[in-house]
Amino acid sequence: MRKIGLIGGMSWASTELYYRHLNKGVQKRAGTSCSAPILLESLNYCELSRLTTAEQWAHARDVLIASAHRLEAAGATALMIAANSMHKVAEEVAAAISIPILHIVDETGEKMQADGVKAAAVIGTRNVMTEAWFRQRLVRHGLTLAPYDVQRVEEIDRIIYDELMQGRVTEESRRTMRTFITDIAKQDIQALVLACTELVMLVDPDANVLPIYDTTRIHVAAGVDWILGDAP
């Protein structure tokens, strides 16, 4: 197996999901006694959360590059960033190291393109839902993305940061997400991109009104492929 590097802690709740499902994926394919060879660095998210200014994002970039260097030096053969939102600086991190980064947006876009999806909507944190770096990278894979609703963006962002990233799951927020997804499904779309790891704490990707592409699940599958040597 190939050793993979995982930059986590953004949040710890999402990193826990990554670690568990990378191991479950390897175990399912390689045998019940097998575990995934992972080098995990869990960062302190209090200095990386809710970034808004160019200076804050430059600091985040430097923190992730330093982490990537440590993981590469420790023997990682590829790198994963265990957060959708932090992929905003993934290209700069990739340029600073010599091992590949498995990019969550590209893995998701390739999967959707292979499935013939042409139109979708995105839910996640505010920067994922509204900023060009995520949306334009997904569009490169032949997708048309539905416009976002500003009030919906703010409430989903609040639920993610104030509840899910702290490990809190409430029935009120579960109902809110169910209502949002029902409303989103009324648009002229074929699928929904679930672009926040923590949202699976509220949303079941397998039980909804339209197909849901869980970016974390797709990202993890790519990680398992890499570990087992199925990816180039």
Disulfide bonds with the S-S distance in Angstrom:
none
